[in-house]
Amino acid sequence: MIKKYNITVNGNTYEVEVEELSSVASHISKVPQAQSTHQIDKASKVQNKAQSSPKASNSSGQVNAPMPGTICDVKVKEGDSVKKGQVLLILEAMKMENEIMADSDGTVTSVNVSKGASVSVGDILLSIK
């Protein structure tokens, strides 16, 4: 059965058709078909962003906020040694708690946020060297 939906992403509305799969055991996901190639490209980009975890750190050792939200917990302090994949802090965004993890081993050189702080995309949360 194919159903049509209107989906709004970042202010742009897309009409998509979704086919309902008959088997619950099937793990094959289908990309909704849009009416134009332009819409398909945008839908693919949105799906790819949703499937990948937010990248919070960069090559300079700074850990930036990948999305706006509120800091729920800071799990490290200045001077702490951290390992790749270790949870550094918890960022609540859209009623979901997101673990912000270290992407490399190092030592925390500064912590720029505290519990309860509101952050915007790109804000420097902490630095690792």
C-alpha positions as CSV (number, residue, x, y, z in Angstrom):
1,M,0.0,0.0,0.0
2,I,1.4,3.4,-0.9
3,K,0.6,6.5,1.1
4,K,1.3,10.1,0.3
5,Y,2.6,12.5,2.9
6,N,3.7,16.1,3.0
7,I,6.9,16.6,5.0
8,T,8.4,19.9,6.0
9,V,12.2,20.1,6.5
10,N,13.8,23.4,7.3
11,G,10.8,25.3,6.0
12,N,10.7,23.4,2.6
13,T,7.7,21.1,2.0
14,Y,8.1,17.9,0.1
15,E,5.5,15.5,-1.1
16,V,6.6,11.9,-0.6
17,E,5.1,8.5,-1.3
18,V,5.8,5.8,1.2
19,E,5.3,2.1,0.6
20,E,4.2,0.0,3.6
21,L,6.1,-3.2,3.8
22,S,4.2,-6.4,4.5
23,S,6.8,-8.1,6.6
24,V,7.9,-6.8,10.0
25,A,11.0,-8.9,9.8
26,S,12.3,-7.1,6.8
27,H,15.2,-4.7,7.7
28,I,15.5,-3.2,4.3
29,S,14.6,0.5,4.4
30,K,13.3,2.3,1.3
31,V,13.9,6.0,0.6
32,P,10.6,7.7,0.0
33,Q,10.1,8.6,-3.6
34,A,9.7,12.4,-4.2
35,Q,8.2,13.9,-7.3
36,S,11.3,15.5,-8.7
37,T,15.1,14.7,-8.7
38,H,15.7,17.9,-6.8
39,Q,13.4,16.7,-4.0
40,I,15.0,13.2,-4.0
41,D,18.5,14.8,-3.6
42,K,17.2,16.9,-0.6
43,A,15.5,13.9,0.9
44,S,18.7,11.9,0.7
45,K,20.7,14.6,2.4
46,V,18.1,14.8,5.2
47,Q,18.2,11.1,5.6
48,N,22.0,10.9,5.7
49,K,22.1,13.7,8.3
50,A,19.6,11.8,10.5
51,Q,21.5,8.5,10.2
52,S,24.9,9.8,11.2
53,S,25.7,10.9,14.8
54,P,26.5,14.5,15.2
55,K,30.2,15.4,15.0
56,A,31.1,17.6,17.8
57,S,34.8,18.0,17.7
58,N,37.2,19.4,15.1
59,S,40.9,19.1,14.3
60,S,42.0,21.9,16.7
61,G,40.9,19.8,19.7
62,Q,37.8,22.0,20.4
63,V,34.5,20.2,21.1
64,N,31.7,22.2,19.6
65,A,28.0,21.9,20.1
66,P,26.6,20.0,17.1
67,M,23.1,21.3,17.8
68,P,21.4,23.8,20.1
69,G,20.3,22.6,23.5
70,T,20.9,22.5,27.2
71,I,23.8,20.9,29.0
72,C,22.4,18.2,31.3
73,D,25.7,16.9,32.7
74,V,29.4,17.6,32.4
75,K,31.3,14.3,32.9
76,V,34.9,15.6,32.8
77,K,36.8,18.5,34.3
78,E,40.0,20.4,33.3
79,G,43.0,18.1,33.6
80,D,41.2,14.9,33.1
81,S,42.6,12.3,30.7
82,V,40.0,11.1,28.1
83,K,40.0,8.2,25.7
84,K,38.4,8.2,22.2
85,G,34.7,7.4,22.5
86,Q,34.5,8.5,26.2
87,V,31.3,10.5,27.1
88,L,32.4,14.1,27.8
89,L,29.0,15.6,28.5
90,I,25.2,15.2,27.9
91,L,23.4,17.7,25.7
92,E,19.6,17.7,25.7
93,A,18.1,18.8,22.4
94,M,14.4,18.4,21.5
95,K,13.7,16.3,24.6
96,M,16.4,13.9,23.8
97,E,19.7,13.4,25.7
98,N,22.7,13.3,23.3
99,E,26.1,11.9,24.5
100,I,28.9,14.1,23.2
101,M,32.0,11.9,23.0
102,A,35.7,12.4,22.6
103,D,36.9,11.7,19.0
104,S,40.5,11.1,20.2
105,D,42.6,10.5,23.3
106,G,43.9,13.5,25.2
107,T,43.7,15.7,28.2
108,V,40.9,18.2,28.8
109,T,42.5,21.7,28.7
110,S,39.3,23.7,29.3
111,V,35.6,23.2,30.1
112,N,33.6,26.2,28.8
113,V,30.1,25.1,29.9
114,S,28.3,24.0,33.1
115,K,25.2,22.0,33.9
116,G,22.1,24.0,32.8
117,A,23.8,26.2,30.3
118,S,22.1,26.8,27.0
119,V,24.3,26.4,23.9
120,S,23.9,27.1,20.2
121,V,25.3,25.2,17.2
122,G,29.1,25.7,17.1
123,D,29.6,26.9,20.6
124,I,32.9,25.7,22.1
125,L,32.0,23.2,24.9
126,L,35.4,22.1,25.9
127,S,39.0,21.7,24.5
128,I,41.1,18.5,24.4
129,K,44.8,18.5,23.7
